[in-house]
Each structure stands twice: as structure tokens, then as C-alpha cells.
Amino acid sequence: MYRRRSEIAALALGAACALAPALALGQAFEPIGGNVQKRVNGVLALMGYMLTPDITTGSLAISNDATGNPDFAMTTLGGGFTVSKGSPLYLEGTLGYARYDPTFITSNGQVERSVAAKWDAYSATGGIGWDFPVTEGLVFRPIFNLSYGRVESNVSVSGQTETGAELDFLQNGQLNAYGIGGSLVLDYERYRPGNEIDVELRYTNIYLQSFGGTSTAVKGSADSQSVSLWARWRAPTGATMLERPLRYVLEFAHTTFIGDLDGVLGFNYLSSVGAGLELDSSAYGISVTRTRLMARYKVGENVRGWSVGLAVSF
């Protein structure tokens, strides 16, 4: 049984735990069967969770069953907006950080050693799109996305004097990857004094490929694809704060992972239901117009988790 946590917003905070084994086999002081390459391909795929604004995967923690410590942890910061009602130009961006601590067993044919690696992964994605009106409140939005990702490895192998290409990467290697692709979005908005409705359906496909100073042993690629549905309902609570109605917020999100993201973390979908409050500060002429505090419950195949998030609108 796995347990997870996830959240994305202008600022995301969350907590959850999961169970995940972290052993690989090796040969001649090299991980057996080229499992470093397999793990790095997996990390490239995991970067796919960080590439676009997505409520279900904004932050994620997986704990090692044996140690209780995070084997994988991820946090993202991102969002998007249409420039103005008079301009259909749409811009988005996401920054992500992940920490992955895989363990490998290496051998020289006589002696086996456990090698605990520490991988830090960073990613940045930008997107530019255009809103094409379909009906009142509904737009079709194609988005072009470019991404950059980097994995840095560090490990201390006590008493080991023999190394190979894969252990060289584990001890002080790096993987650089670029991503190119896009998204297709249907976005519906209906704002009234009594309530506000937002619904978004999105398909994303970004191809990640290693390049540049990537260590020879770990060159790889991954096809990051996902389909997501997100909906939000906002309505006044009847209370007034900062000269504006205090709103309650209800939210639902579902993301299905396909391509190389399918099953990377042991599941192929995540669903989220949330509730919270939204404070409207637009009466004071400041850049932050709304602030939301949300609590969300996550569920998926063998997945349970929760998160608490703070988001702002400009």
C-alpha cells in the first residue's frame, strides 16, 4: 500500500508518506544489468511530473519502507495566465525540484557493497499559448512548451578503489535534459456575483532528451504525457473581510499519466478533492488580489494522501 501527498500553487505545502523498495543489483563494482541507466530514464520520466502546473502533482513525497526517510521528494512552483481580456496571449511557467535517493548493490565478483546515491533534480518549463474563443466563457488554448532539466549525483563509496562508467556517474555525475512539446487546453470560466466556476481540460506531451555535459553512462530520453481535468467552484460565505466577500472554495482534479509517466511511481492516475477559503484583497489596489487556503485529499491506485496549500492570484 502506498501513500502520497501532492499540491501545486503559487506556494505549496503538504505532508504524506509512502512505501517504496530501493534496491538494484550490480556487477564488478558496476550496478548489475545497467540499472543506473534504467533509474536515470526513470528520473527523466519523473521530471515529467514537474513540467506543467498540476494540482495533483505539485509536491510529492515517497518514504522508504526500511528507513522511513524520503526516497523521493518533489516540489513545484508554477502557474499561468492570459495577459488580458483584450489580449489572447497566454503565458505559463513552472519550476521544480526533486530529491531521489536510490540504493544500488555493486560487486567485483567477490565482494558486494551497498551504494546509497543522492540525486538532486531541477527543472524549469515555460509555455506560450493563444486563446481561441469557442463560445461565451469557453476558449481553446494550444500551448508550446520548452523545458530544461538537470540531475546531479553524489555518493560516498567507502573503501572502494575500483570504479566504472556507471559508478563514476554515481560519485560525481550529471544529466542534462531538454524538453520540447506542447499542450491542448479547453478552458471554461463563468463569473457571477453569486458564484464563480472554472473548468479546465488539458492534454500535455513533452519529450525529454539528455544532451550536453551528460555523463556517458546515463544518456536517455522520456516521453512525458498526461491528461488532466480540473474544476473549481467559489461562492460567498456571507461574511465580509477586507471590504470584500469572504468566499468558500470547492475543488476537484483528476490526472491520468500516459507515455513514460504511466506507472513510474506505482500508479497511473491521481484524483484530488479540496475545500478552503479565499480572501479578496482587490479593494486595496495591491498586486495580490486573492489568497486561497486549501486542504485537499488525494486518491489513486494504491494511493492515499493529503495536502494543505496556500495560493495567490494576481
C-alpha positions in Angstrom: 0.0 0.0 0.0 1.3 3.4 -1.0 0.5 6.8 0.5 1.3 10.1 -1.2 0.9 13.8 -0.9 0.7 16.4 -3.7 -0.1 20.0 -4.3 0.6 22.9 -6.7 0.0 26.6 -6.3 1.9 29.8 -6.1 3.1 28.4 -2.8 2.6 24.7 -1.9 2.8 22.9 1.5 2.0 19.3 2.2 2.7 16.1 4.0 2.3 12.4 3.2 4.2 9.1 3.3 4.6 6.0 1.1 6.3 2.7 0.9 8.9 2.0 -1.9 11.7 -0.5 -2.2 15.0 0.9 -3.3 17.4 -1.9 -4.2 19.1 -2.7 -7.5 21.7 -5.4 -8.4 25.2 -4.9 -9.9 28.4 -6.5 -11.2 32.2 -5.8 -10.9 31.7 -2.6 -8.9 29.1 -1.7 -11.5 25.3 -2.0 -10.8 24.3 -5.2 -12.5 22.3 -5.0 -15.7 22.8 -1.3 -16.3 20.3 -0.4 -13.6 21.8 3.1 -13.3 20.6 3.8 -16.8 17.2 2.4 -16.0 17.0 4.6 -12.9 18.0 7.7 -14.8 15.4 7.0 -17.5 13.0 6.8 -14.6 14.2 10.1 -13.2 13.7 11.7 -16.6 10.2 10.4 -16.6 9.7 11.6 -13.0 10.7 15.1 -14.3 7.5 14.9 -16.3 5.5 15.4 -13.1 7.3 18.7 -12.6 6.8 20.2 -16.1 3.3 21.8 -16.0 1.0 23.4 -13.5 -0.9 20.4 -12.0 -2.7 20.4 -8.6 -2.3 16.6 -8.2 1.5 16.5 -8.5 2.7 19.9 -7.3 4.6 18.3 -4.4 5.1 14.6 -3.7 6.9 12.6 -1.0 7.7 8.8 -1.1 9.2 7.2 2.0 11.5 4.2 2.1 9.8 1.4 3.9 13.0 0.3 5.6 14.2 3.6 6.8 11.1 5.8 7.0 13.1 8.5 5.2 12.1 10.1 1.9 13.3 8.0 -1.1 11.8 10.6 -3.4 10.5 14.1 -2.8 9.3 16.7 -5.2 8.1 20.3 -5.0 7.0 22.6 -7.8 6.1 26.3 -8.1 4.1 27.4 -11.1 1.1 28.9 -12.8 -0.3 30.5 -15.9 -2.4 33.5 -17.1 -3.9 35.2 -20.1 -2.3 38.6 -20.5 -5.7 40.5 -20.5 -9.2 40.3 -21.8 -8.1 42.3 -24.8 -5.1 40.1 -25.5 -5.5 36.4 -26.0 -1.8 35.7 -25.4 -1.3 33.1 -22.6 1.9 32.6 -20.6 2.8 29.9 -18.1 5.9 28.7 -16.2 6.9 26.0 -13.7 10.0 25.5 -11.6 10.6 22.1 -9.9 12.9 20.4 -7.5 13.2 16.7 -6.8 15.4 14.6 -4.5 15.8 10.9 -5.2 17.9 8.6 -3.0 18.2 5.2 -4.9 20.4 2.4 -3.4 22.5 0.1 -5.6 24.3 -3.1 -4.9 27.7 -3.4 -6.6 30.2 -6.3 -6.8 33.7 -7.0 -8.1 32.8 -10.7 -8.4 33.8 -11.5 -4.9 32.7 -8.6 -2.6 29.3 -6.8 -2.7 28.8 -3.3 -1.5 25.7 -1.2 -0.9 25.9 2.2 -2.7 23.4 4.9 -1.5 23.2 7.7 -4.1 21.7 11.1 -3.6 20.2 12.6 -6.8 19.1 16.2 -7.0 16.9 17.1 -10.0 15.9 20.6 -11.1 13.6 21.6 -13.9 12.1 24.7 -15.5 9.4 24.9 -18.1 8.0 27.8 -20.0 4.9 27.9 -22.1 3.3 30.4 -24.6 -0.2 29.9 -26.0 -3.1 31.7 -27.6 -6.8 31.7 -26.6 -9.2 31.0 -29.4 -12.9 31.7 -28.3 -15.3 28.8 -28.8 -18.4 30.0 -27.1 -19.1 32.5 -24.3 -16.7 31.7 -21.5 -15.0 28.8 -23.3 -11.6 29.1 -25.1 -9.4 26.6 -26.9 -5.8 27.2 -26.0 -2.8 25.5 -27.8 0.4 25.9 -25.8 4.0 25.5 -26.9 6.3 24.3 -24.1 10.1 24.3 -23.7 11.8 22.6 -20.7 15.2 22.2 -19.1 16.1 19.6 -16.5 19.3 18.6 -14.6 20.1 15.7 -12.4 23.2 15.8 -10.2 24.5 12.7 -8.4 26.6 12.5 -5.3 27.7 9.4 -3.4 30.4 8.3 -0.9 31.7 4.8 -1.6 33.7 3.9 1.5 36.8 1.8 0.8 36.2 1.3 -2.9 39.1 1.8 -5.2 37.7 0.4 -8.4 35.1 2.2 -10.5 33.5 2.1 -13.9 31.5 4.4 -16.0 28.3 4.0 -14.0 29.9 4.4 -10.6 31.7 7.5 -12.0 28.3 9.0 -12.6 27.0 8.0 -9.2 30.0 9.6 -7.4 30.0 12.9 -9.2 28.0 12.8 -12.4 25.3 14.8 -14.0 22.5 14.5 -16.6 21.2 17.5 -18.6 18.0 17.2 -20.5 15.9 19.5 -22.7 12.2 19.1 -23.3 10.1 20.2 -26.2 6.4 19.7 -26.8 3.1 21.3 -26.0 -0.4 21.2 -24.5 -4.0 21.5 -25.8 -6.4 23.1 -23.3 -10.2 23.7 -23.1 -10.8 26.4 -20.5 -14.2 27.5 -19.3 -14.9 30.4 -17.0 -18.2 31.8 -15.7 -18.0 34.6 -13.1 -21.2 35.9 -11.4 -21.8 37.8 -8.2 -23.4 34.6 -6.7 -20.7 32.1 -7.7 -17.7 31.6 -9.9 -16.9 28.4 -12.0 -13.6 27.4 -13.6 -13.2 24.2 -15.5 -10.0 23.1 -17.5 -9.3 20.0 -19.6 -5.7 19.6 -20.6 -3.5 17.2 -22.6 0.2 17.6 -22.4 3.0 15.9 -24.3 6.7 16.9 -23.7 9.6 14.8 -24.9 12.7 14.9 -22.7 16.2 14.1 -24.2 19.6 14.2 -22.5 22.3 16.4 -24.0 25.5 18.4 -23.4 27.6 17.5 -20.4 25.6 14.4 -19.6 27.7 11.5 -18.3 28.2 8.9 -21.0 26.7 6.1 -18.9 23.3 7.7 -18.4 22.2 9.3 -21.6 18.5 8.7 -22.1 15.1 10.1 -23.0 11.5 10.0 -21.8 8.1 10.9 -23.3 6.0 12.8 -20.7 2.3 12.7 -21.3 -0.7 13.4 -19.1 -4.4 14.2 -19.4 -6.0 16.3 -16.6 -9.4 17.7 -15.6 -9.6 20.5 -13.0 -12.7 22.3 -11.7 -13.3 24.9 -9.1 -16.4 26.5 -7.5 -16.3 29.7 -5.5 -19.2 31.4 -3.7 -19.6 34.0 -0.9 -19.8 32.6 2.7 -21.9 35.6 3.8 -19.0 37.1 5.8 -17.1 40.2 4.7 -13.3 40.7 5.1 -11.1 43.5 3.7 -14.2 45.1 2.3 -14.9 42.2 0.1 -16.9 38.9 0.5 -15.1 36.0 2.0 -15.5 33.1 -0.3 -15.6 29.3 0.3 -13.9 27.2 -2.4 -14.6 23.7 -3.6 -12.3 21.9 -6.0 -11.8 18.7 -7.9 -8.9 17.5 -10.0 -8.0 14.3 -11.9 -4.8 13.5 -13.8 -4.1 10.4 -15.9 -0.5 9.7 -16.7 0.4 8.1 -20.0 3.5 7.5 -22.0 6.7 7.1 -19.9 4.9 8.5 -16.8 2.5 5.6 -16.7 3.3 3.6 -13.5 6.6 5.3 -12.8 5.6 5.8 -9.2 3.4 2.8 -9.0 0.1 4.4 -10.2 -1.2 5.8 -13.4 -3.7 8.4 -12.1 -4.3 10.7 -9.2 -7.6 12.4 -8.1 -8.0 15.2 -5.7 -10.9 16.8 -3.8 -10.4 20.0 -1.9 -12.1 22.7 0.2 -10.9 26.0 1.5 -11.4 29.8 1.9 -10.5 32.7 -0.3 -9.7 36.2 0.9 -10.2 39.0 -1.6 -7.8 42.0 -1.2 -8.6 43.8 -4.5 -10.2 46.7 -2.7 -6.7 47.9 -1.6 -5.1 48.2 -5.0 -2.3 45.7 -4.3 -0.8 43.3 -6.8 -2.1 40.2 -4.9 -5.9 40.3 -5.5 -6.9 36.9 -3.9 -5.3 34.5 -1.4 -6.6 30.9 -1.0 -6.0 28.4 1.7 -6.9 24.9 0.6 -7.0 21.4 2.1 -7.0 18.5 -0.3 -7.4 14.7 -0.1 -5.7 12.6 -2.8 -6.6 9.2 -4.0 -5.4 6.9 -6.8 -4.5 3.3 -7.5 -2.9 2.1 -4.2 -2.6 5.8 -3.3 -3.8 7.9 -0.3 -2.6 11.3 0.8 -3.4 14.8 1.8 -2.0 18.3 1.4 -2.5 21.9 2.6 -1.8 24.6 0.1 -1.6 28.4 0.0 -2.1 30.1 -3.4 -2.3 33.7 -4.6 -3.9 35.3 -7.6 -2.6 38.5 -9.3 
